Amino acid sequence: MKWHAELNMNHLANETGSATEYLVLLRGINVGGNNIIKMGDLKTLFVEMGFTNVITYIQSGNVIFNDFEKDRLKLENKIEKNLAQSFSADIKVSAFTLSEMAEIIDKKPDKYGEEDEKYKYDVIFLIDPLTAKEAIKEVKTREGVDEIYEGNRVLYFKRLKEKFTKTYL
């Protein structure tokens, strides 16, 4: 696996102008038959909330859009409230600007994602108010198998493939 992201950096100019481009991750939708939400319905809701340039990604619950709100917590609260009203489900979200996503990629641990044959890699996106410092204290790792690193609103996991059945993660 080559560590990469397909972020359109031309959109970062939006963050200094009026609208900011956000990526919002919805937790726990379309998993195991729970909280089933069609992406068309999700996109319609985001448009109805006043967001522009709304794009959904497969059935993942990832939504990209533009908005003028600069306060991330206000934005997340607005989305969670509307999701609850529209879909009768308590769905937590985590919003990131494209520059925050670029920082998560740029500040990954050294060599993270570069030894694809040897390790399995995951990035866990945290939902406020949980911080990486708090979360990492709660994660049990197995020496020689698991590695975990703190990031800005994320945890980076790395697991040795040959001992994958021994992992605690």
Backbone as a chain_set.jsonl record, in Angstrom:
{"seq": "MKWHAELNMNHLANETGSATEYLVLLRGINVGGNNIIKMGDLKTLFVEMGFTNVITYIQSGNVIFNDFEKDRLKLENKIEKNLAQSFSADIKVSAFTLSEMAEIIDKKPDKYGEEDEKYKYDVIFLIDPLTAKEAIKEVKTREGVDEIYEGNRVLYFKRLKEKFTKTYL", "coords": {"N": [[0.847, -1.176, 0.0], [0.64, 2.111, -0.887], [1.05, 5.095, 0.819], [-1.301, 7.477, 0.494], [-3.462, 10.15, -0.522], [-6.393, 11.25, -2.053], [-6.871, 14.158, -2.237], [-8.264, 17.121, -3.293], [-6.396, 19.704, -3.572], [-6.853, 22.212, -4.58], [-9.241, 23.015, -3.58], [-8.693, 23.901, -1.053], [-8.405, 26.599, -0.96], [-10.905, 27.526, -0.443], [-11.099, 27.605, 2.305], [-9.979, 29.937, 3.191], [-11.557, 31.8, 2.124], [-15.028, 32.375, 1.858], [-16.591, 29.948, 2.166], [-16.041, 26.716, 3.607], [-14.604, 23.607, 2.807], [-15.701, 20.525, 3.863], [-15.173, 17.256, 5.231], [-17.256, 14.875, 6.45], [-17.554, 12.291, 8.703], [-19.69, 9.691, 9.358], [-20.618, 7.813, 12.07], [-21.176, 4.376, 12.405], [-23.234, 3.775, 10.502], [-25.09, 1.845, 8.135], [-23.927, -0.613, 8.787], [-23.736, -3.944, 9.525], [-26.483, -4.245, 9.168], [-27.635, -2.254, 10.645], [-28.887, 1.063, 11.363], [-29.537, 1.859, 8.657], [-29.076, 3.854, 5.939], [-29.83, 5.341, 2.969], [-27.642, 6.585, 0.514], [-28.535, 8.537, -1.245], [-30.692, 9.645, 0.186], [-29.288, 10.648, 2.346], [-27.668, 12.555, 1.112], [-29.671, 14.299, 0.189], [-30.667, 15.237, 2.658], [-28.42, 16.669, 3.608], [-28.254, 18.681, 1.684], [-30.708, 19.926, 2.18], [-30.11, 20.962, 4.676], [-28.705, 23.124, 3.978], [-26.14, 22.949, 3.006], [-23.616, 23.04, 0.458], [-22.441, 21.752, -2.738], [-22.568, 18.957, -2.236], [-21.426, 15.703, -1.739], [-21.631, 12.217, -1.562], [-19.995, 9.238, -0.418], [-19.814, 6.068, -1.604], [-21.493, 3.544, 0.294], [-20.69, 4.378, 2.73], [-21.178, 6.46, 4.504], [-19.691, 8.696, 4.482], [-19.389, 12.106, 3.866], [-18.871, 14.83, 1.754], [-18.803, 18.321, 1.619], [-19.575, 21.854, 1.253], [-19.6, 24.659, 3.461], [-20.47, 27.64, 5.308], [-20.088, 27.782, 7.991], [-17.747, 28.068, 10.566], [-17.22, 27.057, 13.028], [-16.531, 24.031, 14.165], [-17.71, 22.3, 16.089], [-20.306, 23.313, 16.358], [-21.214, 22.814, 13.792], [-21.06, 19.977, 13.702], [-22.921, 19.361, 15.731], [-25.277, 20.39, 14.584], [-25.56, 18.695, 12.356], [-25.783, 16.152, 13.605], [-28.169, 16.51, 15.06], [-30.036, 16.899, 12.98], [-29.776, 14.45, 11.641], [-30.76, 12.719, 13.593], [-33.43, 13.592, 13.757], [-34.332, 13.104, 11.15], [-33.768, 10.405, 10.573], [-34.313, 8.951, 12.805], [-32.279, 8.008, 14.542], [-29.455, 7.778, 16.679], [-26.761, 9.142, 15.684], [-23.39, 9.635, 15.634], [-21.045, 12.097, 14.574], [-18.028, 13.155, 12.919], [-16.313, 15.917, 11.939], [-14.087, 17.174, 9.487], [-11.877, 19.548, 8.088], [-10.534, 19.948, 4.782], [-7.869, 20.701, 4.978], [-7.245, 19.814, 7.539], [-7.466, 17.066, 7.131], [-5.377, 16.72, 5.313], [-3.269, 17.336, 7.017], [-3.425, 15.202, 8.822], [-2.592, 13.153, 7.187], [-0.053, 14.11, 6.383], [1.296, 14.22, 8.824], [1.602, 11.667, 9.695], [2.97, 8.782, 11.389], [6.516, 8.058, 11.052], [7.432, 6.108, 8.274], [4.948, 4.923, 8.228], [2.506, 3.015, 6.731], [4.152, 2.201, 4.715], [5.175, -0.344, 4.641], [3.619, -2.477, 3.482], [3.417, -5.23, 2.996], [4.191, -6.35, 5.345], [2.804, -5.193, 7.512], [-0.488, -4.368, 8.801], [-2.459, -1.523, 8.476], [-4.327, 1.028, 10.121], [-6.333, 3.924, 10.502], [-7.878, 5.549, 13.058], [-10.54, 7.598, 13.459], [-11.416, 10.034, 15.747], [-14.169, 10.987, 17.84], [-15.337, 14.004, 19.079], [-15.991, 14.619, 22.515], [-13.658, 13.15, 22.878], [-10.182, 12.797, 23.086], [-7.014, 12.153, 21.443], [-4.97, 11.674, 23.282], [-6.435, 10.832, 25.541], [-7.803, 8.601, 24.487], [-5.761, 6.826, 23.704], [-4.806, 5.837, 26.087], [-6.657, 3.96, 26.788], [-6.413, 1.844, 25.094], [-5.377, -1.404, 24.624], [-2.377, -2.94, 23.859], [-0.372, -5.453, 22.237], [2.861, -6.35, 22.861], [5.336, -6.441, 20.355], [3.529, -7.048, 18.412], [1.413, -5.162, 18.078], [1.255, -1.676, 17.363], [0.729, 1.669, 18.305], [-0.104, 5.038, 17.667], [-0.365, 8.503, 18.462], [-2.324, 11.084, 16.931], [-3.573, 14.154, 15.521], [-6.689, 14.282, 16.553], [-6.938, 11.689, 15.792], [-6.057, 8.17, 15.918], [-3.318, 6.193, 15.042], [-2.987, 2.945, 13.935], [-0.958, 0.039, 13.83], [-0.291, -3.18, 12.837], [1.357, -6.272, 13.072], [1.332, -8.439, 10.417], [1.984, -11.212, 10.305], [1.504, -12.055, 12.864], [-1.107, -11.574, 13.291], [-3.374, -12.828, 14.403], [-2.841, -12.685, 17.053], [-3.164, -10.132, 17.891], [-4.343, -7.407, 19.94], [-5.814, -5.39, 19.062]], "CA": [[0.0, 0.0, 0.0], [1.315, 3.398, -0.887], [0.278, 6.05, 1.613], [-1.685, 8.588, -0.352], [-4.844, 10.612, -0.395], [-6.832, 11.97, -3.23], [-7.48, 15.412, -1.81], [-8.113, 18.166, -4.288], [-5.86, 20.829, -2.827], [-7.404, 23.468, -5.092], [-10.382, 23.388, -2.747], [-8.25, 24.481, 0.212], [-8.602, 28.043, -1.048], [-12.209, 27.814, 0.143], [-11.002, 27.801, 3.74], [-9.612, 31.318, 3.485], [-12.655, 32.613, 1.614], [-16.27, 32.296, 2.614], [-17.039, 28.59, 2.495], [-15.02, 25.717, 3.903], [-14.964, 22.263, 2.373], [-15.611, 19.585, 4.974], [-15.447, 15.827, 5.137], [-17.906, 14.431, 7.671], [-17.616, 10.845, 8.849], [-20.822, 9.277, 10.181], [-20.256, 6.574, 12.76], [-22.121, 3.289, 12.625], [-24.362, 3.616, 9.589], [-24.979, 0.804, 7.109], [-23.033, -1.655, 9.276], [-24.435, -5.047, 10.167], [-27.936, -4.089, 9.078], [-28.088, -1.206, 11.559], [-28.86, 2.457, 10.904], [-29.461, 1.852, 7.2], [-29.4, 5.144, 5.332], [-29.455, 5.403, 1.56], [-26.797, 7.749, 0.27], [-29.367, 9.57, -1.863], [-31.422, 10.302, 1.274], [-28.301, 11.394, 3.129], [-27.303, 13.732, 0.323], [-30.826, 15.203, 0.22], [-30.691, 15.875, 3.971], [-27.339, 17.651, 3.687], [-28.666, 19.813, 0.851], [-31.781, 20.597, 2.92], [-29.494, 21.691, 5.787], [-28.097, 24.326, 3.424], [-24.777, 22.715, 2.552], [-23.481, 23.059, -0.997], [-21.481, 20.821, -3.35], [-22.657, 17.751, -1.412], [-21.05, 14.444, -2.378], [-21.518, 11.09, -0.641], [-19.055, 8.232, -0.897], [-20.4, 4.73, -1.559], [-22.456, 3.388, 1.385], [-19.857, 4.511, 3.918], [-21.58, 7.524, 5.409], [-18.756, 9.814, 4.365], [-20.011, 13.168, 3.079], [-18.06, 16.02, 1.494], [-19.669, 19.45, 1.292], [-19.101, 23.19, 1.611], [-20.479, 25.443, 4.327], [-19.881, 28.867, 5.829], [-19.842, 27.63, 9.433], [-16.335, 27.839, 10.892], [-17.173, 26.365, 14.31], [-16.715, 22.609, 13.871], [-18.644, 21.682, 17.03], [-21.657, 23.747, 15.959], [-21.521, 22.083, 12.564], [-21.32, 18.583, 14.063], [-24.192, 19.32, 16.467], [-26.355, 20.61, 13.604], [-25.697, 17.471, 11.552], [-26.292, 15.078, 14.472], [-29.574, 16.819, 15.363], [-30.832, 16.64, 11.778], [-29.765, 13.004, 11.401], [-31.68, 12.116, 14.568], [-34.805, 13.94, 13.365], [-34.681, 12.529, 9.846], [-33.596, 8.961, 10.472], [-34.629, 8.357, 14.113], [-31.108, 7.265, 15.003], [-28.418, 8.575, 17.338], [-25.568, 8.942, 14.865], [-22.32, 10.58, 15.947], [-20.273, 12.49, 13.402], [-16.77, 13.846, 13.116], [-16.081, 16.76, 10.764], [-12.709, 17.579, 9.241], [-11.644, 20.344, 6.888], [-9.55, 19.264, 3.934], [-6.512, 20.951, 5.488], [-7.057, 18.898, 8.666], [-7.214, 15.733, 6.568], [-4.023, 16.753, 4.764], [-2.361, 17.286, 8.17], [-3.449, 13.822, 9.331], [-1.757, 12.377, 6.262], [1.32, 14.617, 6.419], [1.924, 14.011, 10.133], [1.557, 10.246, 10.049], [4.266, 8.315, 11.911], [7.539, 7.695, 10.059], [7.297, 4.824, 7.575], [3.581, 4.418, 8.365], [1.892, 2.689, 5.449], [5.177, 1.914, 3.711], [5.554, -1.76, 4.66], [2.311, -3.098, 3.273], [3.503, -6.691, 3.042], [4.517, -6.75, 6.71], [1.885, -4.641, 8.513], [-1.832, -3.861, 8.487], [-2.542, -0.166, 9.001], [-5.642, 1.653, 10.243], [-6.419, 5.222, 11.163], [-9.145, 5.651, 13.766], [-10.944, 8.991, 13.613], [-12.06, 10.184, 17.042], [-15.323, 11.875, 17.924], [-15.27, 14.89, 20.24], [-14.835, 15.31, 23.104], [-12.542, 12.237, 23.09], [-8.917, 13.219, 22.49], [-6.075, 11.063, 21.189], [-4.288, 11.398, 24.559], [-7.35, 10.046, 26.372], [-8.123, 7.337, 23.826], [-4.612, 5.913, 23.652], [-4.674, 5.224, 27.422], [-7.651, 2.89, 26.901], [-6.16, 0.809, 24.093], [-4.408, -2.423, 25.032], [-1.579, -3.443, 22.738], [0.488, -6.611, 22.525], [4.24, -6.068, 22.469], [5.819, -7.236, 19.233], [2.442, -7.264, 17.454], [0.646, -3.937, 17.875], [1.825, -0.363, 17.636], [-0.289, 2.71, 18.245], [0.469, 6.381, 17.695], [-1.323, 9.612, 18.558], [-2.34, 12.134, 15.933], [-4.55, 15.202, 15.807], [-8.047, 13.75, 16.451], [-6.877, 10.327, 15.244], [-5.048, 7.217, 16.368], [-2.762, 5.383, 13.963], [-2.722, 1.577, 14.365], [-0.081, -0.753, 12.966], [-0.276, -4.548, 13.363], [2.197, -7.218, 12.345], [0.459, -9.4, 9.738], [2.292, -12.617, 10.621], [0.978, -12.333, 14.208], [-2.395, -10.877, 13.308], [-4.319, -13.493, 15.3], [-2.426, -12.397, 18.432], [-3.364, -8.707, 18.178], [-5.403, -6.957, 20.846], [-6.555, -4.303, 18.4]], "C": [[0.887, 1.231, 0.0], [0.431, 4.358, -0.106], [-0.031, 7.24, 0.721], [-3.11, 9.0, -0.036], [-5.173, 11.388, -1.637], [-7.602, 13.196, -2.787], [-7.234, 16.439, -2.907], [-7.686, 19.435, -3.577], [-6.323, 22.177, -3.371], [-8.559, 23.948, -4.233], [-9.957, 24.02, -1.439], [-8.387, 25.999, 0.201], [-9.937, 28.445, -0.433], [-12.097, 28.163, 1.622], [-10.591, 29.224, 4.098], [-10.667, 32.272, 2.97], [-13.873, 32.435, 2.479], [-16.601, 30.893, 3.075], [-15.836, 27.688, 2.739], [-15.51, 24.373, 3.392], [-14.677, 21.299, 3.517], [-15.773, 18.15, 4.486], [-16.059, 15.452, 6.473], [-18.018, 12.915, 7.628], [-18.761, 10.523, 9.799], [-20.486, 7.923, 10.774], [-21.442, 5.617, 12.809], [-23.335, 3.243, 11.717], [-24.041, 2.535, 8.564], [-23.981, -0.293, 7.486], [-23.87, -2.723, 9.967], [-25.95, -4.912, 10.178], [-28.509, -3.027, 10.006], [-27.964, 0.179, 10.943], [-28.684, 2.557, 9.382], [-29.952, 3.199, 6.669], [-28.921, 5.094, 3.888], [-28.68, 6.688, 1.323], [-27.569, 8.88, -0.418], [-30.151, 10.352, -0.818], [-30.487, 11.148, 2.128], [-27.903, 12.679, 2.401], [-28.435, 14.761, 0.343], [-30.887, 15.946, 1.548], [-29.626, 16.959, 4.07], [-27.649, 18.881, 2.836], [-29.749, 20.613, 1.57], [-31.243, 21.382, 4.116], [-28.772, 22.946, 5.299], [-26.664, 24.168, 2.973], [-24.746, 22.684, 1.029], [-22.42, 22.059, -1.448], [-21.416, 19.501, -2.585], [-22.353, 16.515, -2.251], [-21.02, 13.374, -1.288], [-20.582, 10.068, -1.271], [-19.588, 6.842, -0.592], [-21.423, 4.641, -0.426], [-21.796, 3.644, 2.735], [-20.36, 5.514, 4.939], [-20.568, 8.646, 5.444], [-19.38, 10.84, 3.43], [-19.029, 14.331, 2.962], [-19.015, 17.126, 1.089], [-18.978, 20.75, 1.657], [-20.112, 23.845, 2.535], [-19.719, 26.644, 4.859], [-19.55, 28.773, 7.312], [-18.374, 27.316, 9.677], [-16.176, 27.076, 12.201], [-17.536, 24.892, 14.089], [-17.734, 21.959, 14.801], [-20.088, 22.074, 16.73], [-22.117, 22.966, 14.741], [-21.872, 20.628, 12.883], [-22.647, 18.44, 14.805], [-25.388, 19.487, 15.538], [-26.621, 19.332, 12.813], [-26.297, 16.349, 12.395], [-27.774, 15.284, 14.795], [-30.466, 16.488, 14.17], [-30.869, 15.162, 11.417], [-30.755, 12.307, 12.329], [-33.128, 12.364, 14.177], [-35.226, 13.216, 12.093], [-34.671, 11.011, 9.812], [-33.858, 8.23, 11.785], [-33.493, 7.483, 14.638], [-30.111, 8.239, 15.628], [-27.101, 8.291, 16.636], [-24.566, 10.038, 15.198], [-21.521, 10.858, 14.679], [-18.971, 13.145, 13.83], [-16.458, 14.593, 11.826], [-14.614, 17.181, 10.697], [-12.683, 18.499, 8.026], [-10.632, 19.577, 6.035], [-8.133, 19.519, 4.416], [-6.229, 20.078, 6.715], [-6.769, 17.485, 8.17], [-5.799, 15.651, 5.986], [-2.991, 16.67, 5.891], [-2.297, 15.872, 8.754], [-2.553, 12.931, 8.47], [-0.295, 12.799, 6.378], [2.045, 14.305, 7.722], [1.81, 12.572, 10.621], [2.925, 9.84, 10.592], [5.231, 7.948, 10.778], [7.317, 6.275, 9.552], [5.905, 4.206, 7.674], [2.979, 4.214, 6.986], [2.882, 2.272, 4.378], [5.615, 0.449, 3.67], [4.289, -2.612, 4.6], [2.324, -4.618, 3.405], [3.632, -7.184, 4.478], [3.454, -6.335, 7.74], [0.505, -4.338, 7.927], [-1.939, -2.52, 9.197], [-3.996, 0.292, 9.068], [-5.489, 3.007, 10.906], [-7.814, 5.296, 11.767], [-9.427, 7.123, 14.006], [-11.781, 9.109, 14.883], [-13.195, 11.199, 16.986], [-15.195, 12.687, 19.206], [-16.31, 14.501, 21.263], [-13.62, 14.409, 23.336], [-11.302, 12.74, 22.364], [-8.028, 11.994, 22.275], [-5.336, 10.688, 22.473], [-5.145, 10.544, 25.475], [-7.567, 8.655, 25.779], [-6.976, 6.343, 23.902], [-4.401, 5.202, 24.989], [-5.585, 4.009, 27.574], [-7.405, 1.719, 25.96], [-5.056, -0.122, 24.583], [-3.681, -2.929, 23.792], [-0.756, -4.639, 23.198], [1.872, -6.301, 21.976], [4.682, -7.012, 21.358], [4.774, -7.502, 18.165], [1.795, -5.935, 17.061], [1.486, -2.689, 18.15], [0.71, 0.655, 17.46], [0.385, 4.058, 18.425], [-0.661, 7.403, 17.777], [-1.182, 10.534, 17.36], [-3.329, 13.194, 16.37], [-5.948, 14.671, 15.498], [-8.093, 12.362, 15.816], [-5.897, 9.483, 16.046], [-4.618, 6.419, 15.15], [-2.435, 4.01, 14.54], [-1.868, 0.864, 13.33], [0.018, -2.133, 13.616], [0.542, -5.452, 12.453], [1.306, -8.303, 11.739], [0.728, -10.844, 10.143], [1.816, -13.018, 12.014], [-0.392, -11.725, 14.401], [-3.402, -11.524, 14.267], [-3.992, -13.245, 16.766], [-2.706, -10.934, 18.829], [-4.479, -8.465, 19.19], [-6.285, -5.912, 20.16], [-7.676, -4.83, 17.548]], "O": [[1.792, 1.35, 0.826], [-0.777, 4.433, -0.332], [0.876, 7.927, 0.251], [-3.855, 8.282, 0.631], [-4.335, 12.094, -2.197], [-8.821, 13.272, -2.937], [-6.11, 16.593, -3.384], [-8.522, 20.162, -3.039], [-6.196, 23.19, -2.683], [-8.83, 25.146, -4.161], [-10.788, 24.627, -0.763], [-8.476, 26.616, 1.263], [-10.09, 29.569, 0.044], [-12.908, 28.93, 2.141], [-10.841, 29.668, 5.219], [-10.672, 33.445, 3.345], [-13.766, 32.354, 3.703], [-16.863, 30.674, 4.258], [-14.766, 27.873, 2.159], [-16.687, 24.039, 3.526], [-13.574, 21.258, 4.062], [-16.419, 17.88, 3.474], [-15.453, 15.681, 7.52], [-18.505, 12.335, 6.658], [-18.798, 11.027, 10.921], [-20.111, 6.996, 10.055], [-22.55, 5.987, 13.195], [-24.375, 2.72, 12.117], [-22.889, 2.336, 8.18], [-23.282, -0.834, 6.629], [-24.625, -2.425, 10.892], [-26.619, -5.404, 11.086], [-29.727, -2.91, 10.142], [-27.081, 0.446, 10.127], [-27.795, 3.252, 8.893], [-31.083, 3.616, 6.918], [-27.747, 4.836, 3.621], [-29.017, 7.743, 1.86], [-27.278, 10.054, -0.19], [-30.269, 11.573, -0.912], [-30.854, 12.234, 2.578], [-27.816, 13.749, 3.004], [-28.186, 15.957, 0.498], [-31.132, 17.152, 1.571], [-29.901, 18.053, 4.563], [-27.335, 20.003, 3.234], [-29.713, 21.844, 1.57], [-31.855, 22.366, 4.53], [-28.285, 23.739, 6.104], [-26.026, 25.15, 2.594], [-25.739, 22.339, 0.389], [-21.61, 21.585, -0.651], [-20.329, 18.989, -2.318], [-22.932, 16.305, -3.316], [-20.453, 13.591, -0.217], [-20.4, 10.033, -2.488], [-19.786, 6.492, 0.571], [-22.162, 5.601, -0.211], [-22.284, 3.18, 3.766], [-20.007, 5.431, 6.115], [-20.591, 9.469, 6.358], [-19.843, 10.5, 2.341], [-18.433, 14.757, 3.952], [-19.935, 16.899, 0.303], [-17.924, 20.748, 2.293], [-21.317, 23.624, 2.418], [-18.489, 26.668, 4.863], [-18.807, 29.604, 7.833], [-17.821, 26.403, 9.064], [-15.115, 26.507, 12.461], [-18.697, 24.555, 13.856], [-18.543, 21.147, 14.352], [-20.992, 21.246, 16.84], [-23.261, 22.515, 14.669], [-22.871, 20.108, 12.387], [-23.411, 17.511, 14.543], [-26.398, 18.8, 15.691], [-27.772, 18.937, 12.625], [-27.221, 15.668, 11.95], [-28.545, 14.324, 14.8], [-31.521, 15.874, 14.327], [-31.89, 14.67, 10.935], [-31.496, 11.418, 11.908], [-33.96, 11.46, 14.253], [-36.367, 12.766, 11.984], [-35.471, 10.396, 9.106], [-33.648, 7.021, 11.871], [-33.714, 6.369, 15.114], [-29.949, 9.369, 15.168], [-26.411, 7.322, 16.952], [-24.861, 11.225, 15.059], [-21.343, 9.985, 13.83], [-18.835, 13.624, 14.956], [-16.35, 13.992, 10.758], [-13.992, 17.498, 11.71], [-13.387, 18.257, 7.046], [-9.96, 18.668, 6.521], [-7.273, 18.649, 4.28], [-5.093, 19.647, 6.913], [-5.921, 16.789, 8.729], [-5.11, 14.643, 6.144], [-1.96, 16.013, 5.743], [-1.223, 15.406, 9.136], [-1.847, 12.063, 8.983], [0.596, 11.954, 6.462], [3.265, 14.143, 7.733], [1.911, 12.301, 11.818], [3.928, 10.484, 10.287], [4.806, 7.574, 9.685], [7.045, 5.36, 10.33], [5.708, 3.069, 7.244], [2.948, 5.136, 6.17], [2.486, 2.014, 3.241], [6.344, 0.046, 2.764], [3.952, -3.348, 5.527], [1.355, -5.217, 3.872], [3.23, -8.304, 4.793], [3.231, -7.042, 8.722], [0.355, -4.088, 6.731], [-1.564, -2.387, 10.362], [-4.796, -0.017, 8.185], [-4.626, 3.206, 11.761], [-8.811, 5.126, 11.066], [-8.656, 7.813, 14.672], [-12.745, 8.366, 15.067], [-13.178, 12.138, 16.191], [-14.973, 12.135, 20.283], [-17.412, 14.089, 20.898], [-12.641, 14.855, 23.933], [-11.355, 13.069, 21.179], [-8.263, 10.934, 22.855], [-5.1, 9.507, 22.726], [-4.638, 9.626, 26.119], [-7.518, 7.654, 26.493], [-7.192, 5.155, 24.137], [-3.877, 4.088, 25.022], [-5.319, 3.13, 28.393], [-8.112, 0.713, 26.021], [-3.953, 0.313, 24.912], [-4.308, -3.3, 22.799], [-0.483, -4.81, 24.387], [2.039, -6.025, 20.788], [4.438, -8.217, 21.411], [5.073, -8.104, 17.134], [1.648, -5.624, 15.879], [2.318, -2.667, 19.057], [-0.141, 0.521, 16.581], [1.314, 4.209, 19.218], [-1.752, 7.203, 17.241], [-0.087, 10.743, 16.839], [-3.862, 13.131, 17.478], [-6.353, 14.611, 14.337], [-9.144, 11.912, 15.36], [-5.031, 10.001, 16.752], [-5.444, 6.018, 14.33], [-1.695, 3.908, 15.518], [-2.027, 1.055, 12.125], [0.365, -2.25, 14.792], [0.429, -5.4, 11.228], [0.605, -9.008, 12.466], [-0.212, -11.622, 10.306], [1.734, -14.209, 12.313], [-0.795, -11.4, 15.518], [-4.203, -10.818, 14.88], [-4.799, -13.57, 17.637], [-2.5, -10.556, 19.982], [-5.436, -9.235, 19.275], [-7.375, -5.598, 20.639], [-8.396, -4.051, 16.923]]}, "num_chains": 1, "name": "protein.A"}
